Amino acid sequence: MLKNSVYLITAMLFFFCISLTACQMIAPPAITATSTEIETPTVVPATPTPVVNPGLNMDAAKISPQYFDATEFEQEMELMSIPPLNPDAPVYLQYLIDNPVMLADYPQYATLSQKEPPYNICFSDSGVEDPWRVVGYIDMREQVEQFRSDGYIKNFYHLDAQGDDAKQISDIQQIIDDPQKCDLLIVAANSSKALPSIIEKACQVMPVIQIGRSTQSNCPVITVQSIGNYAFGISGALFIVNNLPEGGNVLAFRTQPNTDILEQRWGAARKILEQNPQLNIIGVEFAGFDNFEANMVLNDYQTKYGTIDAIWADTGSTAVSILKSLNEAGIPYPKAVVGEDQEEFLEYWKQNGLTAIAPTFPAYQWRTAVLSSVKFLQGETFQHQWILPQPEITAVNLDQFQNPDMPLLHYATCGCEDMKNYPSAWKNPDINAYVDVVP
């Protein structure tokens, strides 16, 4: 019995020692007083580099090559600094370059030189689909009425192409097919690229005077226009450059794509803005005249960039729409605003004390086309490329152009103030009030 007890005690001591050793093997090492903790390095997030001119990378900022001609851009920029050669004449008869011609210079029109007034004139028009063209058309028809009273014009045939190249080509072909109908053709081209061939055919039959858009042709076409839409874009962009000398955030709004005159305005403005790296073009947007949508867009830009320092717009109505949206969104007016010589913009500018400019593409060129037609048929000296001045409306001359008595869609550079039916014909414009054929 004692022997069994000794064996039992010895076994218990043996298992106790084994268990104690096992516990020591799996116990974590003790941390001594000299141990040090390994610190995790702190990662400092990198500050993102601001994107310069992000707006110029947007789809809305792109210009198709067919809408921008670098040579014409440079020519119009140069013309902007040239004063008129006949400054004492009314602005709608002034010209910037001297390249005189007369009816006698064109032997193919010899029979016309023998004709006495009144004359019959045809007008191939791209359309009367926007306020600028309405003002120009009223200018033209009121001048025709004055010439009728004076015995210089009898019939004035208006052919409206309704914005369709194919219809305008067909309209001009009808005039060519009836050469006894008209003594002269005026063309306001719907597209400068679509009409050269038909214009060349027309000028084999009668003199042709173009207004607004000039088609490139090889016949003695006479062109009457102000400097052009590159100059419009240059004017507004330079205003922004001069008013933000230390730089700032510029937001541009375009009315619509694929319209040559609007593409030229933006193309020229873009070129000037690109040449001034101190500016940051934060966005280029097409304006849809939806105030709610515009408010959201403007709020997004202000949230992202803090301030909107300048607004560039390609038309007066677009500028007013954006400015009203700024006001509704509680965003301060910018340091520089570019609009147009539309009465609505001039009135908003004056009422709200903006720092602004209104580049122009004067509607008075429509009046000049009729005046020059009669001068040419009368055998007077005439400018082959008649380049009219293209004024800028600034804070200095705003009161001279802004007229609160005129409708909001009126254009200040109508050159119509000295006409018989001013202002009534322009205050209540009715393009259907005129008669083409008189007894």
C-alpha positions as CSV (number, residue, x, y, z in Angstrom):
1,M,0.0,0.0,0.0
2,L,2.8,2.4,0.8
3,K,4.6,1.4,-2.3
4,N,1.6,2.2,-4.4
5,S,1.3,5.7,-2.7
6,V,4.9,6.5,-3.5
7,Y,4.3,5.6,-7.2
8,L,1.2,7.8,-7.2
9,I,3.0,10.8,-5.7
10,T,5.9,10.4,-8.1
11,A,3.6,10.3,-11.1
12,M,1.8,13.4,-10.0
13,L,5.0,15.3,-9.5
14,F,6.2,14.3,-13.0
15,F,3.0,15.5,-14.7
16,F,3.1,18.8,-12.8
17,C,6.6,19.5,-14.0
18,I,5.7,18.8,-17.6
19,S,2.7,21.1,-17.4
20,L,4.8,23.9,-16.0
21,T,7.3,23.6,-18.7
22,A,4.6,23.7,-21.4
23,C,3.1,26.8,-19.9
24,Q,6.5,28.6,-20.0
25,M,6.9,27.6,-23.7
26,I,3.7,29.2,-24.9
27,A,3.8,32.3,-22.6
28,P,4.4,35.6,-24.5
29,P,7.8,37.1,-24.1
30,A,8.1,39.7,-21.4
31,I,8.6,43.3,-22.4
32,T,11.5,44.7,-20.7
33,A,12.1,48.3,-19.7
34,T,14.4,48.8,-22.6
35,S,11.9,47.8,-25.3
36,T,10.8,50.5,-27.8
37,E,7.5,50.7,-29.9
38,I,7.8,50.9,-33.7
39,E,5.9,54.0,-34.9
40,T,3.7,53.9,-38.0
41,P,4.8,56.7,-40.4
42,T,2.1,59.5,-40.9
43,V,1.0,59.8,-44.6
44,V,0.3,63.4,-45.6
45,P,-2.2,63.6,-48.5
46,A,-0.7,65.3,-51.6
47,T,-2.4,68.7,-52.5
48,P,-3.9,68.3,-56.0
49,T,-2.5,70.6,-58.6
50,P,-5.2,72.9,-59.9
51,V,-6.2,72.2,-63.5
52,V,-5.4,75.2,-65.6
53,N,-8.2,76.1,-68.1
54,P,-10.3,73.0,-67.6
55,G,-13.0,74.6,-69.7
56,L,-11.0,74.6,-72.8
57,N,-10.9,70.8,-72.7
58,M,-14.7,70.5,-72.7
59,D,-16.6,69.4,-75.8
60,A,-18.4,72.8,-75.8
61,A,-15.1,74.6,-76.2
62,K,-14.1,72.8,-79.4
63,I,-14.1,74.6,-82.7
64,S,-14.4,72.7,-86.0
65,P,-11.6,73.6,-88.4
66,Q,-14.1,74.7,-91.1
67,Y,-15.3,77.5,-88.9
68,F,-12.0,79.1,-88.1
69,D,-9.6,80.8,-90.6
70,A,-6.4,82.1,-89.0
71,T,-5.8,84.5,-91.8
72,E,-9.2,86.1,-91.5
73,F,-8.7,86.3,-87.7
74,E,-5.5,88.3,-88.2
75,Q,-7.1,90.5,-90.9
76,E,-10.1,91.4,-88.7
77,M,-7.8,92.1,-85.7
78,E,-5.8,94.5,-87.8
79,L,-9.0,96.2,-89.2
80,M,-10.2,96.9,-85.6
81,S,-7.5,99.5,-85.2
82,I,-8.2,101.3,-88.5
83,P,-10.3,104.5,-88.4
84,P,-12.8,105.1,-91.2
85,L,-11.4,106.9,-94.3
86,N,-14.5,109.1,-94.5
87,P,-15.4,109.9,-90.9
88,D,-17.8,112.7,-91.8
89,A,-20.2,110.4,-93.5
90,P,-23.0,108.6,-91.6
91,V,-21.6,105.4,-90.0
92,Y,-23.6,103.2,-92.4
93,L,-21.7,104.8,-95.4
94,Q,-18.2,104.8,-93.8
95,Y,-15.5,102.4,-95.0
96,L,-12.1,101.3,-93.6
97,I,-10.3,100.4,-96.8
98,D,-10.3,102.1,-100.2
99,N,-10.8,99.7,-103.2
100,P,-13.1,101.7,-105.5
101,V,-15.0,100.3,-108.5
102,M,-17.9,101.5,-110.6
103,L,-20.4,100.0,-113.0
104,A,-18.3,101.0,-116.0
105,D,-15.5,98.7,-114.8
106,Y,-17.6,95.7,-115.7
107,P,-18.2,95.4,-119.5
108,Q,-20.6,92.5,-119.0
109,Y,-23.1,95.0,-117.4
110,A,-22.8,97.6,-120.2
111,T,-26.5,97.6,-120.9
112,L,-27.2,98.5,-117.3
113,S,-25.2,101.7,-117.6
114,Q,-27.8,102.9,-120.1
115,K,-30.8,102.2,-117.9
116,E,-32.6,105.0,-116.1
117,P,-34.3,104.5,-112.7
118,P,-36.5,103.2,-111.2
119,Y,-34.7,99.9,-110.8
120,N,-35.9,96.4,-109.9
121,I,-33.9,94.7,-107.2
122,C,-34.0,91.0,-106.0
123,F,-33.1,90.0,-102.5
124,S,-32.2,86.4,-101.7
125,D,-32.4,86.2,-98.0
126,S,-31.3,83.3,-95.8
127,G,-34.3,84.0,-93.5
128,V,-35.8,86.4,-91.0
129,E,-35.6,84.0,-88.1
130,D,-33.9,86.0,-85.3
131,P,-34.2,89.5,-83.8
132,W,-31.0,90.7,-85.5
133,R,-32.2,89.8,-88.9
134,V,-35.6,91.3,-88.2
135,V,-34.0,94.7,-87.3
136,G,-31.8,94.5,-90.4
137,Y,-34.7,93.6,-92.6
138,I,-36.7,96.5,-91.4
139,D,-33.7,98.7,-92.1
140,M,-33.6,97.4,-95.6
141,R,-37.3,97.7,-96.4
142,E,-37.5,101.2,-94.9
143,Q,-34.6,102.3,-97.1
144,V,-36.4,100.8,-100.1
145,E,-39.5,102.8,-99.3
146,Q,-37.5,106.0,-99.2
147,F,-36.0,105.2,-102.6
148,R,-39.4,104.4,-104.0
149,S,-40.6,107.9,-102.8
150,D,-37.5,109.4,-104.6
151,G,-38.1,107.4,-107.8
152,Y,-35.0,105.1,-107.6
153,I,-36.5,101.7,-106.9
154,K,-39.8,100.2,-108.2
155,N,-40.0,96.5,-107.3
156,F,-38.1,94.8,-104.6
157,Y,-38.5,91.0,-104.6
158,H,-37.8,89.3,-101.3
159,L,-37.0,85.5,-101.5
160,D,-36.9,83.9,-98.1
161,A,-34.8,80.7,-98.0
162,Q,-36.0,79.9,-94.4
163,G,-32.6,78.9,-93.3
164,D,-32.2,76.2,-96.1
165,D,-29.1,76.2,-98.3
166,A,-30.9,74.1,-101.0
167,K,-33.9,76.5,-101.1
168,Q,-31.6,79.5,-101.4
169,I,-29.7,78.0,-104.3
170,S,-33.1,77.2,-106.0
171,D,-34.3,80.8,-105.3
172,I,-31.2,82.3,-106.9
173,Q,-31.5,79.9,-109.9
174,Q,-35.0,81.2,-110.5
175,I,-33.6,84.7,-110.6
176,I,-31.0,83.7,-113.1
177,D,-33.6,82.0,-115.3
178,D,-35.6,85.3,-115.5
179,P,-32.8,87.8,-116.1
180,Q,-35.2,90.6,-117.1
181,K,-36.9,90.6,-113.7
182,C,-34.1,92.3,-111.7
183,D,-31.3,94.7,-112.4
184,L,-29.3,93.6,-109.4
185,L,-29.2,90.8,-106.8
186,I,-28.6,91.2,-103.1
187,V,-27.6,88.0,-101.2
188,A,-27.6,87.4,-97.5
189,A,-26.1,83.9,-97.6
190,N,-27.4,81.2,-95.3
191,S,-24.0,79.5,-95.5
192,S,-20.7,80.9,-96.8
193,K,-19.6,77.5,-98.0
194,A,-22.7,76.4,-99.9
195,L,-23.3,79.3,-102.3
196,P,-20.1,80.1,-104.3
197,S,-21.1,78.2,-107.4
198,I,-24.6,79.7,-107.7
199,I,-23.2,83.2,-106.9
200,E,-20.8,82.8,-109.8
201,K,-23.6,81.9,-112.1
202,A,-25.7,84.8,-111.0
203,C,-23.0,87.4,-111.5
204,Q,-22.7,86.4,-115.1
205,V,-26.2,87.8,-115.6
206,M,-26.4,90.7,-113.2
207,P,-24.3,92.5,-110.5
208,V,-24.4,90.8,-107.1
209,I,-24.0,92.4,-103.7
210,Q,-23.5,90.3,-100.6
211,I,-24.1,91.3,-97.0
212,G,-23.3,89.7,-93.7
213,R,-21.5,86.6,-95.0
214,S,-19.1,86.7,-97.9
215,T,-18.9,83.6,-100.1
216,Q,-15.6,83.0,-101.9
217,S,-16.1,83.3,-105.6
218,N,-14.2,84.3,-108.7
219,C,-16.7,86.8,-110.1
220,P,-17.0,90.5,-109.5
221,V,-19.1,90.1,-106.4
222,I,-19.4,93.2,-104.2
223,T,-19.4,92.6,-100.5
224,V,-20.8,94.9,-97.9
225,Q,-20.2,94.1,-94.2
226,S,-18.8,95.3,-91.0
227,I,-15.4,94.0,-89.8
228,G,-16.8,90.6,-88.9
229,N,-17.5,88.1,-86.1
230,Y,-13.9,87.3,-85.4
231,A,-13.7,91.0,-84.3
232,F,-16.8,90.5,-82.1
233,G,-15.0,87.6,-80.3
234,I,-11.7,89.5,-80.0
235,S,-13.4,92.6,-78.6
236,G,-15.1,90.7,-75.7
237,A,-12.1,88.6,-74.8
238,L,-9.8,91.6,-74.7
239,F,-12.2,93.3,-72.4
240,I,-11.9,90.4,-70.0
241,V,-8.1,90.4,-70.2
242,N,-8.0,94.1,-69.5
243,N,-10.4,93.8,-66.5
244,L,-8.7,90.8,-64.9
245,P,-5.0,91.8,-65.1
246,E,-4.1,89.6,-62.2
247,G,-6.1,86.7,-63.5
248,G,-9.4,85.1,-62.5
249,N,-12.0,82.5,-63.3
250,V,-13.7,82.9,-66.6
251,L,-16.9,81.1,-67.6
252,A,-18.0,81.2,-71.2
253,F,-21.5,80.6,-72.5
254,R,-22.3,79.8,-76.1
255,T,-25.8,79.9,-77.7
256,Q,-25.5,77.0,-80.1
257,P,-22.9,75.0,-82.1
258,N,-22.4,74.7,-85.9
259,T,-23.5,78.2,-86.8
260,D,-20.6,79.9,-88.6
261,I,-20.9,83.4,-87.1
262,L,-21.2,82.1,-83.5
263,E,-18.3,79.6,-84.1
264,Q,-16.2,82.5,-85.3
265,R,-17.1,84.6,-82.2
266,W,-16.1,81.9,-79.8
267,G,-13.1,80.8,-81.9
268,A,-11.6,84.3,-81.8
269,A,-12.4,84.7,-78.1
270,R,-10.8,81.4,-77.3
271,K,-7.6,82.3,-79.2
272,I,-7.2,85.5,-77.1
273,L,-8.0,83.8,-73.8
274,E,-5.4,81.1,-74.6
275,Q,-2.8,83.8,-75.1
276,N,-3.3,85.0,-71.5
277,P,-2.3,82.2,-69.2
278,Q,-3.0,84.3,-66.1
279,L,-6.7,83.6,-66.7
280,N,-8.3,80.3,-65.8
281,I,-11.1,79.3,-68.2
282,I,-13.1,77.2,-65.8
283,G,-15.9,76.2,-68.1
284,V,-17.5,76.5,-71.6
285,E,-21.2,75.7,-71.6
286,F,-24.1,75.9,-74.2
287,A,-26.8,78.0,-72.7
288,G,-30.3,76.4,-73.0
289,F,-32.2,79.4,-71.6
290,D,-33.5,77.2,-68.8
291,N,-33.1,79.3,-65.7
292,F,-33.4,76.4,-63.3
293,E,-30.7,74.4,-65.1
294,A,-28.5,77.5,-65.4
295,N,-28.8,78.1,-61.6
296,M,-27.6,74.6,-61.0
297,V,-24.7,75.0,-63.4
298,L,-23.6,78.3,-61.9
299,N,-23.9,77.1,-58.4
300,D,-21.7,74.1,-59.3
301,Y,-19.0,76.4,-60.7
302,Q,-19.1,78.7,-57.7
303,T,-18.9,75.8,-55.3
304,K,-16.0,74.3,-57.1
305,Y,-14.0,77.5,-57.9
306,G,-15.1,80.0,-55.2
307,T,-15.7,82.9,-57.6
308,I,-16.8,83.6,-61.1
309,D,-14.8,86.6,-62.1
310,A,-15.9,87.0,-65.8
311,I,-18.7,85.9,-68.0
312,W,-18.3,85.7,-71.8
313,A,-21.4,85.3,-74.0
314,D,-21.8,85.2,-77.7
315,T,-25.2,87.0,-77.9
316,G,-27.1,89.5,-75.8
317,S,-30.0,87.3,-75.0
318,T,-27.7,84.6,-73.7
319,A,-25.8,87.1,-71.5
320,V,-29.1,88.3,-70.0
321,S,-30.3,84.8,-69.3
322,I,-27.1,83.9,-67.5
323,L,-27.0,87.2,-65.5
324,K,-30.6,86.7,-64.3
325,S,-29.7,83.2,-63.2
326,L,-26.7,84.5,-61.3
327,N,-28.9,86.9,-59.5
328,E,-31.5,84.2,-58.7
329,A,-28.7,81.9,-57.4
330,G,-27.4,84.7,-55.1
331,I,-24.1,84.8,-56.9
332,P,-22.4,88.2,-57.2
333,Y,-22.1,89.8,-60.6
334,P,-18.7,89.2,-62.2
335,K,-16.0,91.8,-62.6
336,A,-16.4,91.7,-66.4
337,V,-19.4,90.7,-68.5
338,V,-19.5,90.4,-72.3
339,G,-22.8,90.7,-74.1
340,E,-24.1,92.3,-77.3
341,D,-25.8,95.5,-78.5
342,Q,-29.3,94.1,-78.0
343,E,-31.4,96.5,-76.1
344,E,-32.3,93.8,-73.5
345,F,-28.6,93.5,-72.5
346,L,-27.9,97.2,-72.6
347,E,-30.9,97.9,-70.3
348,Y,-29.9,95.1,-67.8
349,W,-26.3,96.4,-67.8
350,K,-27.4,99.9,-67.0
351,Q,-29.9,99.0,-64.4
352,N,-27.5,96.7,-62.5
353,G,-24.3,98.8,-62.8
354,L,-22.3,96.1,-64.5
355,T,-18.8,96.3,-65.7
356,A,-19.5,95.3,-69.2
357,I,-19.0,95.6,-72.9
358,A,-21.2,95.0,-75.9
359,P,-19.3,94.0,-79.0
360,T,-21.4,94.5,-82.2
361,F,-22.1,93.1,-85.7
362,P,-24.1,96.2,-86.8
363,A,-27.5,95.7,-88.4
364,Y,-27.0,98.9,-90.4
365,Q,-25.1,96.8,-93.0
366,W,-28.5,95.8,-94.4
367,R,-29.3,99.4,-95.0
368,T,-25.9,99.9,-96.6
369,A,-26.6,97.1,-99.1
370,V,-29.6,99.0,-100.5
371,L,-27.8,102.3,-100.6
372,S,-24.9,100.8,-102.3
373,S,-27.1,99.0,-104.9
374,V,-28.6,102.3,-106.1
375,K,-25.2,104.0,-106.0
376,F,-23.7,101.2,-108.2
377,L,-26.5,101.2,-110.7
378,Q,-26.3,105.0,-110.9
379,G,-22.6,104.7,-112.0
380,E,-21.2,106.2,-108.8
381,T,-17.8,105.1,-107.3
382,F,-18.3,102.2,-104.9
383,Q,-16.1,100.1,-102.6
384,H,-15.6,96.6,-104.0
385,Q,-15.0,95.3,-100.5
386,W,-17.0,97.7,-98.4
387,I,-15.8,97.2,-94.8
388,L,-18.0,99.2,-92.4
389,P,-16.8,100.2,-89.0
390,Q,-17.8,97.9,-86.1
391,P,-18.2,100.0,-82.9
392,E,-17.9,98.7,-79.3
393,I,-20.4,99.8,-76.7
394,T,-18.7,100.6,-73.5
395,A,-19.4,102.5,-70.3
396,V,-18.3,105.6,-72.0
397,N,-20.9,105.5,-74.8
398,L,-23.6,103.3,-73.3
399,D,-26.1,106.2,-72.9
400,Q,-25.6,107.0,-76.6
401,F,-26.8,103.6,-77.6
402,Q,-29.2,102.4,-74.9
403,N,-32.8,103.5,-75.6
404,P,-35.4,102.4,-73.0
405,D,-38.2,103.4,-75.5
406,M,-37.2,100.6,-77.9
407,P,-38.2,97.0,-77.5
408,L,-35.9,94.6,-75.8
409,L,-35.1,92.7,-79.0
410,H,-34.0,95.8,-80.8
411,Y,-30.4,96.2,-81.8
412,A,-28.7,99.5,-81.0
413,T,-26.5,99.6,-84.1
414,C,-29.4,99.7,-86.6
415,G,-28.2,103.0,-88.1
416,C,-31.9,103.8,-88.6
417,E,-32.4,106.9,-86.4
418,D,-32.4,109.3,-89.3
419,M,-35.0,107.4,-91.3
420,K,-38.5,108.6,-92.0
421,N,-40.5,106.0,-90.0
422,Y,-38.1,105.8,-87.0
423,P,-38.9,104.8,-84.3
424,S,-42.4,103.4,-85.1
425,A,-41.3,100.8,-87.7
426,W,-38.7,99.4,-85.3
427,K,-40.8,99.6,-82.1
428,N,-43.6,97.5,-83.8
429,P,-41.7,95.5,-86.4
430,D,-43.9,93.8,-89.0
431,I,-41.9,92.1,-91.7
432,N,-45.1,91.3,-93.6
433,A,-46.1,95.0,-93.9
434,Y,-44.0,95.6,-97.1
435,V,-45.1,95.1,-100.7
436,D,-42.6,93.7,-103.2
437,V,-44.4,94.8,-106.4
438,V,-45.9,98.2,-106.9
439,P,-48.2,99.4,-109.8
